[in-house]
């Protein structure tokens, strides 16, 4: 069997490696020539994915994985095509299909009879059937369900631990037709291994749903639930703020009750899934008022934090802020959709001079991504805002002698559990403050 994976990003490349490790010939297609060259040299084009460097070298050296810029050419030689091309939303919260439409057209140009096409990119409900399957039929002249097969099978992994998550979570498959679902389940059942789990209602493995729409709904339900949960936690935090209560103690105690889980609040919510995928949901469900309100609450947290800074007494002087953490998750070198951007924007709008430090990025890298790196001495900052969690930040703030002008630590990730590491410096958490 020959497999083509279209899109060699942080999900697509580990998937391609996984399939190659099963002994299949895998073509990895991408539009980035630098990415293709690095992969063909056995070098991972991004850091932080556990075991990827070693496993990539293994499958490239064995000739089982070949990266290329030629999508249509690879598809013509393949029995299976996996699509992991990003889908984003524009400034009006509308899905921008340009990239994945282009990939689908290229696939359709050389699609042959018997080929399975699986979309793993998170999509609005109905997209696989009504947009992509239809486009593939129009471009190829073939009929879905008889000449070729289309499924939606959402990625359910976190970057940094893709290989372990592929084993940990059931693989959801929903077909455009029953024959499509059967073909998809057969493929993934052969390509993936699953950990034994006693906490699931069925055996861990490939789970077939009744349709591609059901599978699309699964991924949106997972991510939208988290966004709504975080929005609820952030509303709790604001109310706790008024009552002068420690919201983290409240949430920790509440989570001790079986079957309950409330996410911790935060100054901003970032990452690929949380800011984007709920918008796919309410794009298709205009009555999703709870989802819209949660998204609005989470988007508003940077402004809420800066309002708290502005009301702090005595006033923060010097009005210089150091933001600790640029990445949306501390162990992932990725700035897309990070909460650092709206946070910096709000601080600047309120006349703070802002610098950013993250051990994962150089100042040049931050500058290239539109962020001001840290160039000042620690003694020059009046406030520190902790945007994501890192042990290095704890160490930095434990060096008391370096923070001679510091008035306040805004601990957006509860690293210090409400206890200031520096005597005489106040600490402010989302929903509580102590001096």
C-alpha positions as CSV (number, residue, x, y, z in Angstrom):
1,X,0.0,0.0,0.0
2,X,1.2,3.5,-0.8
3,X,-0.1,6.4,1.3
4,X,0.1,10.2,0.7
5,X,-0.1,12.6,3.6
6,X,-1.0,16.1,2.4
7,X,0.3,18.7,4.9
8,X,3.5,18.0,6.8
9,X,2.9,20.2,9.9
10,X,3.0,19.2,13.6
11,X,0.2,16.7,13.1
12,X,0.7,15.6,9.5
13,X,4.4,14.7,9.7
14,X,4.1,12.5,12.8
15,X,1.2,10.7,11.1
16,X,3.3,10.2,8.0
17,X,6.1,8.7,10.1
18,X,3.6,6.5,12.0
19,X,2.3,5.0,8.7
20,X,5.8,4.5,7.4
21,X,6.8,2.7,10.6
22,X,4.1,0.2,9.7
23,X,6.1,-0.7,6.6
24,X,4.1,1.3,4.0
25,X,5.6,3.6,1.4
26,X,4.5,7.1,2.4
27,X,4.7,10.3,0.3
28,X,4.5,13.5,2.3
29,X,3.3,16.4,0.3
30,X,3.7,20.0,1.4
31,X,3.9,23.4,-0.3
32,X,7.0,24.5,1.7
33,X,10.2,23.7,-0.1
34,X,12.3,24.2,3.0
35,X,10.1,21.7,5.0
36,X,10.4,19.2,2.2
37,X,14.2,19.5,2.0
38,X,14.7,19.1,5.8
39,X,12.4,16.0,5.9
40,X,14.3,14.3,3.1
41,X,17.5,15.0,5.0
42,X,15.9,13.2,8.0
43,X,15.6,16.4,10.0
44,X,12.4,17.4,11.8
45,X,11.4,20.9,10.6
46,X,10.1,21.9,14.0
47,X,11.2,21.1,17.6
48,X,9.4,19.6,20.6
49,X,7.7,16.5,19.2
50,X,8.8,13.5,21.4
51,X,10.6,10.8,19.4
52,X,10.0,12.5,16.1
53,X,13.7,13.2,15.3
54,X,14.7,9.5,15.8
55,X,11.8,8.0,14.1
56,X,11.9,10.4,11.1
57,X,15.5,9.5,10.5
58,X,14.7,5.8,10.6
59,X,11.9,5.9,8.0
60,X,13.7,8.3,5.7
61,X,16.9,6.2,5.8
62,X,14.8,3.1,5.0
63,X,13.2,4.8,2.0
64,X,9.7,4.5,3.5
65,X,9.0,8.2,3.7
66,X,9.7,10.7,0.9
67,X,8.7,14.3,1.0
68,X,7.7,16.2,-2.1
69,X,6.1,19.3,-3.4
70,X,4.0,17.4,-6.0
71,X,0.7,16.5,-4.4
72,X,-1.1,15.3,-7.6
73,X,1.8,13.2,-8.7
74,X,1.9,11.4,-5.3
75,X,-1.9,10.9,-5.2
76,X,-1.8,9.1,-8.6
77,X,0.5,6.5,-7.0
78,X,-1.5,6.1,-3.8
79,X,-4.3,3.9,-2.4
80,X,-4.8,6.2,0.6
81,X,-4.6,10.0,0.9
82,X,-4.7,11.7,4.3
83,X,-5.4,15.5,4.4
84,X,-4.0,17.5,7.3
85,X,-4.0,21.0,5.7
86,X,-4.9,23.8,8.2
87,X,-8.2,25.5,8.1
88,X,-8.3,28.9,9.8
89,X,-10.9,31.6,10.4
90,X,-10.6,35.1,8.9
91,X,-11.0,38.4,10.8
92,X,-14.8,38.1,10.4
93,X,-14.8,34.6,12.1
94,X,-15.5,32.9,8.8
95,X,-13.6,29.7,7.8
96,X,-11.0,30.4,5.1
97,X,-11.0,27.3,2.9
98,X,-8.5,28.5,0.3
99,X,-5.6,26.2,1.3
100,X,-7.6,23.1,1.9
101,X,-9.7,23.7,-1.2
102,X,-6.5,23.9,-3.2
103,X,-5.2,20.7,-1.8
104,X,-8.5,19.0,-2.5
105,X,-8.5,20.1,-6.1
106,X,-4.9,18.7,-6.5
107,X,-6.0,15.4,-5.0
108,X,-9.0,15.3,-7.4
109,X,-6.9,15.9,-10.4
110,X,-5.2,12.5,-10.1
111,X,-7.6,10.5,-8.0
112,X,-7.9,6.9,-9.1
113,X,-10.6,4.3,-8.5
114,X,-10.4,2.6,-5.1
115,X,-8.6,5.4,-3.3
116,X,-9.5,6.3,0.2
117,X,-9.4,10.1,1.1
118,X,-9.4,10.9,4.8
119,X,-9.7,14.4,6.1
120,X,-8.2,14.9,9.6
121,X,-8.3,18.7,9.6
122,X,-11.0,19.9,12.0
123,X,-14.0,21.1,9.9
124,X,-17.4,22.7,10.3
125,X,-20.1,20.1,10.3
126,X,-21.1,19.0,6.9
127,X,-17.9,20.1,5.1
128,X,-16.6,16.7,4.3
129,X,-19.7,15.6,2.4
130,X,-21.1,18.8,1.0
131,X,-17.8,20.5,0.0
132,X,-14.9,18.1,-0.3
133,X,-16.5,14.9,-1.5
134,X,-18.5,16.9,-4.0
135,X,-15.4,18.7,-5.2
136,X,-13.5,15.4,-5.6
137,X,-16.3,14.0,-7.6
138,X,-16.5,17.1,-9.9
139,X,-12.7,17.2,-10.5
140,X,-12.1,13.5,-10.9
141,X,-15.3,12.5,-12.7
142,X,-15.6,9.6,-10.2
143,X,-18.4,8.7,-7.8
144,X,-17.9,8.7,-4.0
145,X,-18.9,5.5,-2.3
146,X,-18.4,3.3,-5.4
147,X,-15.3,4.6,-7.3
148,X,-13.5,6.2,-4.3
149,X,-14.1,6.6,-0.6
150,X,-14.1,9.6,1.7
151,X,-14.1,9.8,5.5
152,X,-13.6,12.3,8.2
153,X,-11.3,11.2,11.0
154,X,-10.4,14.0,13.3
155,X,-6.9,14.3,14.8
156,X,-7.3,14.0,18.6
157,X,-3.7,14.5,19.7
158,X,-1.6,17.3,21.3
159,X,1.6,18.5,19.7
160,X,4.6,17.2,21.7
161,X,3.0,13.9,22.4
162,X,1.4,12.8,19.1
163,X,2.8,9.3,19.0
164,X,1.6,8.4,22.5
165,X,-1.8,10.1,22.0
166,X,-2.4,8.1,18.8
167,X,-2.2,5.0,21.0
168,X,-4.2,6.5,23.9
169,X,-7.4,7.8,22.3
170,X,-10.0,6.0,20.1
171,X,-9.7,6.8,16.4
172,X,-13.0,8.2,15.3
173,X,-14.1,7.5,11.7
174,X,-17.2,8.8,9.9
175,X,-17.9,8.0,6.3
176,X,-19.8,9.8,3.6
177,X,-21.3,6.4,2.9
178,X,-21.3,3.1,4.8
179,X,-18.7,1.7,2.3
180,X,-16.5,4.7,2.9
181,X,-16.7,4.2,6.7
182,X,-15.8,0.5,6.2
183,X,-12.8,1.4,4.1
184,X,-11.6,4.0,6.6
185,X,-11.9,1.8,9.6
186,X,-10.0,-1.0,7.8
187,X,-7.1,1.4,7.0
188,X,-6.8,3.0,10.5
189,X,-7.2,-0.4,12.2
190,X,-4.1,-1.6,10.3
191,X,-2.0,1.6,10.8
192,X,-2.5,2.3,14.5
193,X,-1.9,0.5,17.7
194,X,-4.0,1.2,20.8
195,X,-3.3,1.1,24.6
196,X,-5.7,-1.0,26.7
197,X,-8.1,1.2,28.6
198,X,-10.7,0.1,31.2
199,X,-12.3,3.6,31.4
200,X,-14.0,3.6,28.0
201,X,-17.5,2.3,27.1
202,X,-16.0,0.2,24.3
203,X,-12.6,-1.3,23.5
204,X,-10.0,1.3,22.6
205,X,-9.5,1.2,18.9
206,X,-11.2,2.5,15.7
207,X,-14.7,3.7,16.5
208,X,-17.0,4.0,13.4
209,X,-19.8,6.7,13.7
210,X,-22.9,6.8,11.6
211,X,-21.7,9.6,9.2
212,X,-19.0,12.0,8.4
213,X,-21.1,14.7,10.1
214,X,-21.1,12.8,13.4
215,X,-17.3,12.5,13.3
216,X,-17.0,16.2,12.5
217,X,-19.3,16.9,15.5
218,X,-17.1,14.9,17.8
219,X,-14.1,17.1,17.4
220,X,-16.1,20.3,17.6
221,X,-17.9,19.1,20.7
222,X,-14.6,18.2,22.4
223,X,-12.9,21.6,21.8
224,X,-16.1,23.7,22.2
225,X,-16.8,22.1,25.6
226,X,-13.3,23.1,26.8
227,X,-13.8,26.7,25.5
228,X,-17.2,27.0,27.3
229,X,-15.7,25.4,30.5
230,X,-12.8,27.9,30.4
231,X,-15.3,30.8,29.8
232,X,-17.3,29.6,32.8
233,X,-14.1,29.5,34.9
234,X,-13.2,33.0,33.8
235,X,-16.7,34.3,34.8
236,X,-16.2,32.6,38.2
237,X,-12.9,34.3,38.5
238,X,-14.4,37.8,37.9
239,X,-17.1,37.2,40.5
240,X,-14.5,35.8,43.0
241,X,-12.6,39.0,42.3
242,X,-15.5,41.1,43.5
243,X,-15.8,39.0,46.6
244,X,-12.0,39.0,47.3
245,X,-11.9,35.2,47.2
246,X,-9.2,32.9,45.9
247,X,-10.8,31.3,42.8
248,X,-8.1,28.7,42.5
249,X,-8.9,27.3,45.9
250,X,-12.6,27.3,45.0
251,X,-12.0,25.4,41.7
252,X,-9.6,22.9,43.3
253,X,-12.2,22.1,45.9
254,X,-15.0,21.9,43.4
255,X,-13.0,19.5,41.2
256,X,-12.7,17.1,44.1
257,X,-16.3,16.0,43.5
258,X,-16.6,13.0,41.2
259,X,-17.5,13.7,37.6
260,X,-16.9,17.5,37.8
261,X,-14.0,19.2,36.2
262,X,-13.7,23.0,35.9
263,X,-10.7,24.3,33.9
264,X,-8.6,26.9,35.6
265,X,-9.2,30.5,34.5
266,X,-6.5,32.4,32.7
267,X,-5.5,35.8,31.5
268,X,-5.8,34.6,27.9
269,X,-6.7,31.4,26.1
270,X,-4.4,30.3,23.3
271,X,-3.6,27.3,21.2
272,X,-4.8,26.0,17.8
273,X,-8.0,24.4,19.0
274,X,-9.6,26.6,21.6
275,X,-9.8,30.0,19.8
276,X,-10.7,28.6,16.3
277,X,-12.8,25.4,16.5
278,X,-15.7,26.8,18.5
279,X,-16.1,29.4,15.7
280,X,-16.5,26.5,13.3
281,X,-19.3,25.3,15.5
282,X,-21.3,28.5,15.8
283,X,-20.7,29.2,12.1
284,X,-23.0,26.2,11.5
285,X,-25.2,26.8,14.5
286,X,-26.3,30.4,14.7
287,X,-28.3,29.7,17.9
288,X,-25.2,28.7,19.8
289,X,-25.5,31.6,22.3
290,X,-23.6,29.8,25.1
291,X,-20.7,29.1,22.9
292,X,-20.6,32.7,21.6
293,X,-20.7,34.1,25.2
294,X,-17.9,31.8,26.3
295,X,-15.8,32.8,23.4
296,X,-16.5,36.5,24.1
297,X,-15.5,36.0,27.8
298,X,-12.3,34.3,26.9
299,X,-11.3,36.9,24.3
300,X,-12.0,39.6,26.8
301,X,-9.6,38.3,29.5
302,X,-6.5,40.3,28.4
303,X,-8.5,43.6,28.7
304,X,-9.9,42.5,32.0
305,X,-6.3,41.8,33.3
306,X,-5.1,45.2,32.1
307,X,-8.1,46.9,33.8
308,X,-7.0,45.2,37.0
309,X,-3.5,46.6,36.5
310,X,-4.8,50.1,36.0
311,X,-6.9,50.0,39.1
312,X,-4.0,48.6,41.3
313,X,-3.0,50.9,44.2
314,X,-0.4,52.3,44.5
315,X,-0.2,52.9,40.7
316,X,2.4,50.9,38.9
317,X,5.6,52.9,38.2
318,X,7.6,52.5,36.1
319,X,4.9,51.7,33.6
320,X,7.0,48.9,32.0
321,X,5.6,45.4,31.7
322,X,7.5,42.1,31.1
323,X,5.3,39.4,29.8
324,X,6.7,35.9,30.6
325,X,5.7,33.4,28.0
326,X,5.0,33.9,24.3
327,X,4.0,30.4,23.2
328,X,0.4,29.3,23.6
329,X,1.7,26.3,25.6
330,X,5.0,26.5,27.5
331,X,6.5,23.3,26.0
332,X,5.4,24.0,22.4
333,X,7.4,26.4,20.2
334,X,4.4,27.8,18.5
335,X,3.0,31.4,18.5
336,X,-0.1,30.9,16.3
337,X,-3.2,31.9,18.2
338,X,-1.2,32.6,21.3
339,X,-2.8,34.8,23.9
340,X,0.4,36.9,24.1
341,X,-0.7,39.0,21.1
342,X,-3.9,40.4,22.5
343,X,-2.2,40.8,25.9
344,X,0.7,42.9,24.4
345,X,-1.8,44.9,22.4
346,X,-3.9,45.7,25.5
347,X,-0.9,46.7,27.5
348,X,0.4,49.0,24.8
349,X,-3.1,50.5,24.4
350,X,-2.9,51.4,28.0
351,X,0.6,53.1,27.6
352,X,2.7,50.3,29.1
353,X,6.1,49.7,27.5
354,X,6.1,46.0,26.9
355,X,8.8,43.4,26.5
356,X,8.4,39.6,26.1
357,X,10.6,36.7,27.3
358,X,10.2,33.1,26.5
359,X,13.0,30.5,26.8
360,X,11.8,28.8,23.6
361,X,12.4,31.9,21.4
362,X,15.3,34.3,20.7
363,X,14.6,38.0,20.5
364,X,15.1,37.8,16.7
365,X,12.4,35.1,16.4
366,X,10.1,37.1,18.6
367,X,10.7,40.2,16.5
368,X,10.0,38.3,13.3
369,X,6.6,37.3,14.8
370,X,5.8,40.9,15.7
371,X,6.7,40.7,19.4
372,X,9.2,42.9,21.4
373,X,11.9,40.7,23.0
374,X,13.4,41.4,26.4
375,X,16.3,43.8,26.1
376,X,16.0,45.7,29.4
377,X,17.4,44.8,32.8
378,X,15.0,43.1,35.2
379,X,15.3,46.0,37.5
380,X,13.5,48.3,35.0
381,X,10.1,46.6,35.1
382,X,7.2,47.7,37.3
383,X,5.0,44.7,36.5
384,X,5.4,41.1,35.4
385,X,2.6,39.3,33.6
386,X,2.9,35.5,33.5
387,X,1.2,34.4,30.3
388,X,2.1,30.7,30.3
389,X,3.7,28.3,32.8
390,X,7.4,27.5,33.0
391,X,9.8,26.5,35.8
392,X,12.2,29.0,34.5
393,X,9.8,31.8,35.3
394,X,9.6,30.6,38.9
395,X,13.4,30.7,39.1
396,X,13.6,34.2,37.6
397,X,11.2,35.6,40.1
398,X,12.9,34.0,43.0
399,X,16.0,36.1,42.4
400,X,14.8,38.9,44.6
401,X,17.8,41.2,44.2
402,X,17.1,41.6,40.4
403,X,13.6,43.2,40.7
404,X,14.3,46.5,42.4
405,X,11.5,48.4,40.7
406,X,8.9,45.6,40.6
407,X,5.5,46.5,42.2
408,X,3.3,43.7,41.0
409,X,3.3,40.1,39.6
410,X,0.2,39.3,37.6
411,X,0.2,35.5,37.9
412,X,-2.1,34.4,35.1
413,X,-1.2,30.7,35.6
414,X,-1.2,30.4,39.4
415,X,2.5,29.4,39.5
416,X,2.9,30.9,43.0
417,X,-0.6,29.9,44.4
418,X,-1.3,33.5,45.6
419,X,2.0,33.8,47.5
420,X,4.4,36.4,46.2
421,X,8.0,35.1,45.9
422,X,9.4,38.6,46.6
423,X,8.8,40.3,49.9
424,X,7.1,43.7,49.4
425,X,5.9,42.8,45.8
426,X,2.1,42.3,45.5
427,X,0.8,39.3,43.5
428,X,-2.4,39.4,41.4
429,X,-4.0,36.3,40.1
430,X,-7.1,36.0,37.9
431,X,-9.8,36.3,40.5
432,X,-7.7,37.1,43.6
433,X,-5.0,39.4,44.9
434,X,-2.7,39.3,47.9
435,X,0.0,41.6,49.1
